[in-house]
Amino acid sequence: MINIEDVDVREVEQELGLSFDGTRKNILKTFDDVQACPGSGKTTMVAAKLLIIAKKWQTKYQGVCVLTHTNVAKQEIIDRLNRNADGVKLLSYPHFIGTIQEFINKFLAISFLRSNGYCVKHIDDDMCNVKAWHLLSYGTQKFLENKRISSLQNLQYYFNNKELELRVPGFKAESPSNSYRELTEAKETLVNDGYYYYHEMYAFANQSIHDNPKILDAIRHRFPIVFIDEMQDTQKFQDELLNKIFLHDNVKYQRFGDPDQAIYSDDGEENQTYNKAILEKIENSHRFDNSIAQLAKQLSYNRINLTSNKTNRIVSPHTIFLVDDNSRHKVFTEFAHLCEQVVPMDCDNPIKTVGAVGKKKDDGLTICNYLDSFDKDNSKNKFKPKKLIHYFYEAKRIKVGHEAYHIVLNGIVRCGHMANGELVYSDGTKSPYSATSIRKYLKDSNCFIDFNILIKKLLDSSIDKIKWDDAVTRLINLADLQVSTAIQDFISFESNIRLNPTANDNGSNIVTININGRKIENEVATIHAVKGETHAATLVLETKHYEFDMGSLIKYILGENTTKPTGVRKPQFMKKLYVAFSRPEHLLCIAIDKSRFPTEHISKSNYAGWKICDLTT
Ligand SMILES: Nc1ncnc2c1ncn2[C@@H]1O[C@H](COP(=O)(O)OP(=O)(O)OP(=O)(O)O)[C@@H](O)[C@H]1O
């Protein structure tokens, strides 16, 4: 087994150009669970440790397993390993780096399904929902809608009492009704066609272990070292399964995270064995100086003493912008002015604006109330727009040939998935839609050039409704698809007009403003989308989810309440805003409605470490 010595740590410090203090050195040398504050270097330590292990790894058929919660976090680790010749060795067999979901699918659920004679083509909630809904009669759809069920998300298998149990939306028990029969038949079709929901893969994994407990020995033998990053977001059902697999003398199992940043457990129960464990926490951050640490600290749910060793700037620029309905949009320009003064020209980290709620709501307060054109699905991390035409707009925007082409191809692949289509090659073989299979199909059917010319024409000129309607029908025909109700809305025309009058928005949630000849590019995103990131500057917007997040926590934000919040909503708001407040290296700003800011502080220019700037006057 691998032993990590001081000399290994020194070597990796040199390679990375960093130094680790005593606590962090100890984390690198042992395999105990770690709870550490934002920017304390958790991902950096995971990457450093992997680099040390990569150099020493000898066994050919055993590997290191690194699990994350999100694809973004997985990619972050892969990128760090890719920069190093030893690190690259961990990117292939026998090692595994992936999300928890990918691990469960690959090593347990898929093999269970296949060995029981079922094919697995797509694991995707959206695809299952669309496909199953279209299999139902009008009567059953109406029956569900009357029960206020508009999605078949719960038409899944669950592992209960040592066996798989199918839950049927709208029914508490088996029923002789037509609707019940149709729903179970729709599920049967999904399974026979190889379509599964994400969550039910955990049920199949559990069943697999129940049927064949020896599989656990095989997995533990294959992965004697296992790391989990972002552990705080792991839900109870995932944690239980991971513990069943890895909590064993033969496995070194180390989990990294920060319970204060647990923001993924809204729909389910959070894990019990990590978030609730009382561990000594690392409280000093490498990301920001104390002027930001003191502000973010007010939102630490576990009331940690967040600090930094970095030297503070002389005058704190961090600002609370007071806004109202008429002045909300002004905040981008004001923030850009501060960025121009505070963010060094050579800073590589991005400037971002974040809010908890991204989806437009008529009676709510969301990011869209500040930036009308904001589209949550249009973020760099998760580009999943509502219509095919937006893939073309995005491709036009980024201009780089192969990247642009790839974006369009992804749009067509999504269209194929929505239509439940399969590509049929000239020899009769079939394949599900993917970027590779479409290209193969187009070459096989001699349509590759026509397809590429059509895409190029759309990318090279402006698109109006007539041009789009004509081109899109040809495009989807070439890709072996036909217009059907399943894709009608997705392929329909939509113009690319963005309505925000204040900002020079280029269509991808980016607000670019010129200040004194410097281009300040500000990407707008949800808080979820920026987890784990380091920003140059962050502007946090007040939003509403039943209650106003900043409004309900303003006394905490100003350090006037330091007790641990109770109830359901406040702890959730606090964790989300803590993630947001702890992103920036140089500048933290927030925008809150003036009506929810304590009147006694409105006229002050500074309070509680903040500058106060009233944009309503
Ligand atoms: N030992 C170190 N010395 C100096 N800088 C460091 C060190 N470790 C990490 N950093 C820097 O601190 C920043 C945050 O690091 P990292 O992303 O690893 O933190 P994290 O704990 O994973 O953050 P989060 O909790 O927000 O996900 C990065 O800019 C990184 O380069």
PDBQT file of the ligand as one rigid body, heavy atoms in Angstrom, charges set to zero:
ROOT
HETATM    1  N1  LIG A 701      -1.606  25.678  -0.244  1.00  0.00    +0.000 N 
HETATM    2  C1  LIG A 701      -2.024  26.711  -0.953  1.00  0.00    +0.000 A 
HETATM    3  N2  LIG A 701      -1.303  27.840  -1.014  1.00  0.00    +0.000 NA
HETATM    4  C2  LIG A 701      -1.723  28.918  -1.734  1.00  0.00    +0.000 A 
HETATM    5  N3  LIG A 701      -2.859  28.942  -2.463  1.00  0.00    +0.000 NA
HETATM    6  C3  LIG A 701      -3.626  27.837  -2.452  1.00  0.00    +0.000 A 
HETATM    7  C4  LIG A 701      -3.271  26.672  -1.703  1.00  0.00    +0.000 A 
HETATM    8  N4  LIG A 701      -4.237  25.736  -1.877  1.00  0.00    +0.000 NA
HETATM    9  C5  LIG A 701      -5.154  26.308  -2.688  1.00  0.00    +0.000 A 
HETATM   10  N5  LIG A 701      -4.794  27.544  -3.029  1.00  0.00    +0.000 N 
HETATM   11  C6  LIG A 701      -5.538  28.490  -3.890  1.00  0.00    +0.000 C 
HETATM   12  O1  LIG A 701      -6.754  28.815  -3.218  1.00  0.00    +0.000 OA
HETATM   13  C7  LIG A 701      -7.860  28.874  -4.128  1.00  0.00    +0.000 C 
HETATM   14  C8  LIG A 701      -8.944  27.912  -3.685  1.00  0.00    +0.000 C 
HETATM   15  O2  LIG A 701      -8.473  26.579  -3.767  1.00  0.00    +0.000 OA
HETATM   16  P1  LIG A 701      -9.467  25.343  -3.962  1.00  0.00    +0.000 P 
HETATM   17  O3  LIG A 701     -10.397  25.592  -5.093  1.00  0.00    +0.000 OA
HETATM   18  O4  LIG A 701      -8.658  24.097  -3.973  1.00  0.00    +0.000 OA
HETATM   19  O5  LIG A 701     -10.296  25.453  -2.600  1.00  0.00    +0.000 OA
HETATM   20  P2  LIG A 701     -11.541  24.617  -2.113  1.00  0.00    +0.000 P 
HETATM   21  O6  LIG A 701     -11.350  24.376  -0.659  1.00  0.00    +0.000 OA
HETATM   22  O7  LIG A 701     -11.744  23.401  -2.956  1.00  0.00    +0.000 OA
HETATM   23  O8  LIG A 701     -12.703  25.684  -2.339  1.00  0.00    +0.000 OA
HETATM   24  P3  LIG A 701     -14.307  25.536  -2.284  1.00  0.00    +0.000 P 
HETATM   25  O9  LIG A 701     -14.684  25.094  -0.903  1.00  0.00    +0.000 OA
HETATM   26  O10 LIG A 701     -14.820  26.895  -2.558  1.00  0.00    +0.000 OA
HETATM   27  O11 LIG A 701     -14.681  24.533  -3.324  1.00  0.00    +0.000 OA
HETATM   28  C9  LIG A 701      -7.284  28.551  -5.495  1.00  0.00    +0.000 C 
HETATM   29  O12 LIG A 701      -7.030  29.767  -6.157  1.00  0.00    +0.000 OA
HETATM   30  C10 LIG A 701      -5.996  27.804  -5.189  1.00  0.00    +0.000 C 
HETATM   31  O13 LIG A 701      -5.031  27.964  -6.190  1.00  0.00    +0.000 OA
ENDROOT
TORSDOF 0
